[in-house]
Amino acid sequence: MRKLLLTISLFIAGNLPAAIVLNMTEVGGDVVMTMSGQLNLLGLTSSGSGSFNAVVDPSSLELRTVSTVSEFYSGISGPGDIGTGGATLATSGVGDAFGIYTPSSEFEVPSGYVSNTFISSTTTWSATTVAALGVTPGIYVWTTPGNLDSVTLNVSAASVIPEPSTYIALAGFAGLGCMLLYRKRRASKSADCKS
């Protein structure tokens, strides 16, 4: 029931208006985060630029999509953490730069970003899980001053869907059980005939 409620809430949150939407989930043994949308910088204060690596640091909330140069804009409000884990560099990140850095209340956007320009990226942490990264599943929202815009992060752990080989193994065990039951009944009938 809890997983159903989480799935429904993620679906609803994914359909709420948000300038930037990030979805972090487990895919085939990796954690993949997609980001897309546009951000209105009105009300935010330019606070410099610099280089950074694609990373997730749930406890101090440093979340960045690709390793590149970006511009920082301060003035955001929202949660200060998304879990208890430490910093983990991403294995890969392709697309546009975007980041959330709550110690300075900043969003980070591509160098030269113009308000309301569409951006997107995909970031991967290979051979890990959301839990191993220390990220707590849930929905996190940050807003700009005056609630002119928002950024939504949807985090979900892997759904428990068995691999096809699991179904084959279960079918094999069921077949073996049926065969043993058949032999037992057959042996029982043959013993009754001999009496």
Secondary structure, DSSP 4 states (H G I P E B T S, - for coil): -HHHHHHHHHHHHHTS--SEEEEEEEETTEEEEEEEE----TT-EEEEEEEE--EEETTTTEEESSSEEEEEEE--BS-S-SBS---EE-SEEEE---EEEGGGTEEEEETT--TT--EEEEEEETT--HHHHTBPPEEEEEE-GGG--EEEEEEEPPP----HHHHHHHHHHHHHHHHHHHHHHHHHHHHHHH-
